[in-house]
Amino acid sequence: MAQEARGAGNATKKPLVVYSRKRCKGSALRLAPGKAAPIDAPFASVVFDPR
């Protein structure tokens, strides 16, 4: 992503992981389908359908 965002939401049917820094670095937060991160949780990269 070009810039940091906040409050990720998972609108897919599979899990995803959002990372606080670019290139999947920093803190990771796994989101189940239909779930959302706290509104103030920053993220800068995402992996869809992680293993």
Stockholm file with secondary structure:
# STOCKHOLM 1.0

chainA/1-51         MAQEARGAGNATKKPLVVYSRKRCKGSALRLAPGKAAPIDAPFASVVFDPR
#=GR chainA/1-51 SS CCSCEESCBCCSSSCEEEEEEGGGEEEEEEECTTCBCCTTCEESEEEESCC
#=GC SS_cons        CCSCEESCBCCSSSCEEEEEEGGGEEEEEEECTTCBCCTTCEESEEEESCC
//
